[in-house]
Amino acid sequence: MPTEFPADSVGLVTPQVAEFDEPLPLRSGRSLSSYQLVYETYGTLNADRSNAILICHALSGHHHAAGYHSNDDRKPGWWDACIGPGKAIDTNRYFIVSLNNLGGCHGSTGPTSTDPETGRRYGPDFPIMAVRDWVKSQARLADRLGIDQWLAVIGGSLGGMQAMRWSIDYPDRLRGCAVIASAPKLSAQNIAFNEVARQAITSDPDFHDGHYYQHETSPRRGLMLARMLGHITYLSESGMREKFGRELRQGKLHFSYDVDFEVESYLRYQGENFSDNFDANTYLLMTKALDYYDPAGDHDGDLARCLAQSQCRFLITAFSSDWRFTPARSEEIVQALVRAQRPVSYLEIEADQGHDSFLFPIPEYVRLLSGFLASLENESAPQGAPA
Amino acid sequence: MTVLDRPDFDLIQRWIKPDSRVLDLGCGDGSLLAMLRDNKNVSGYGLEIDTDNILECVARGVDVIHQDLDAGLDNFDDQSFDTVIMTQSLQQTTAPDRIVEEMLRIGRQAVVTFPNFGHWTTRAYLGFRGRMPVSESLPYAWYETPNIHFFTFRDFEVLCRERGIHIRNRTVVDSNYQSNWKMRLMPNLHGEIALYHIER
């Protein structure tokens, strides 16, 4: 087979499936009796199993973080910019695990899966997941893979919230925690954006209260609107101006409601592309998980007390042009960690790409991540591991 | 700059208790904190504004927080550190008196080092040439210097007296961090850099 992939790519990868029969109790009070997780791994687990890194995905992400599924793939995995041989998360040194969270629509058990109790698709009856439920399911996957302790758990945005939750719920199972472009909980404005996105989906006539599978349709227009709205919040004003300005699609104004500007065309393309590949119920579920996340809630709102449970080293990173989760939101996490006397480093990186910056190979960002991982590696070997 | 270039770190280290918590304001590449961690099992953070310095710190496992000292230190609780350190930066801050007050609010003790504008060469430079002094310890022209507040050892000690700050120790050195009898006799005239160990 010809290898036409870049030298710093992990190349062809194949997703794997892990089946679980032990019931998973959920924060909502419900439980999943059995479920499956789809995941990918890159690199090699070393003899003392001390080089494993978990990558947690954001809202619309999944298990395919790096490499290609076939030679015809036009695009690599969602975080290929940072995962590969010689990249920030170096597959020559680390064993990287990335999975599709429960409730997702890329192979792990979710709304599109068949409910064993009814024999029909879960649809809107799939239980709403909380970040801690995902982390619990990820810990079971770690058990399955023989990983007692991660070198690091890393995530951007909603993925960063999972990384934080790991440090709280399984303090002895990770040595480093990288929380990128994230927040300790959503603001009212964040929740408002999510609600508009959900309304766009649920008010689509094809939504059928979430039972659109039975009608062999999908709320594509609603999903497209939700994604267009989301996309605007992921980019920065200056980044959009740089990329599109007021460029006209066909060089003139039409004085109609068709596409005039390049940015309109771009958003429509992104929205349509997304609605072809993503499940509406999953989108609803993921935005709810975001809204509900508030680890300090169990500690009278005291984030420092909550994070005092952690034992790992933290790296908190934000991007200057991110207005979805501003640097000030990351600084809230830093401040709580300082109050809790936990080891933490923080850098705000100058970048024009808004919230989406965490997906780009910005040089300072690459150096930051690789430096953090190398310093974790240099520290003492994990507890209980052979010297 | 490596540890070898900064003999002042050795001098500072003598004043830091083992296993204590330290905040280093303007920590640069983290050399001092790395040294204190390795030799004295000290924990804590550096505060730094320069991205390259922050990346150096992170790579060597020194915890560093991206923060502009001039924007305030409100995010640190009263008496939450054993020692707050600031080496060679006080003259670069917009409100040095406020920073010193903050250092002793956050830390039980503080260590400050800064260049002496009262050194005889500086006095002579300004006195005879009528121009702003440029020397080894103050190596910038007036228009490009990051040093925006010039003061002498005596000025600093007057500030301490006015604010009820107790000077535990003072070491006066030349730009190579060496000391001699002249500096001990007339520090404000012969010392180029001073290291102050202060508390309330």
Interface residues (C-beta under 8 A of the other chain):
Chain A: R313 L315 E331 V334 Q335 V338 R339 Q341 P343 V344 S345 Y346 L347 E348 I349 E350 E364 R367 L368 G371 F372 A374 S375 N378 E379
Chain B: R21 S43 Y45 T51 I54 L55 C57 V58 A59 R60 G61 V62 D63 V64 I65 H66 Q67 N75 F76 D77 S80
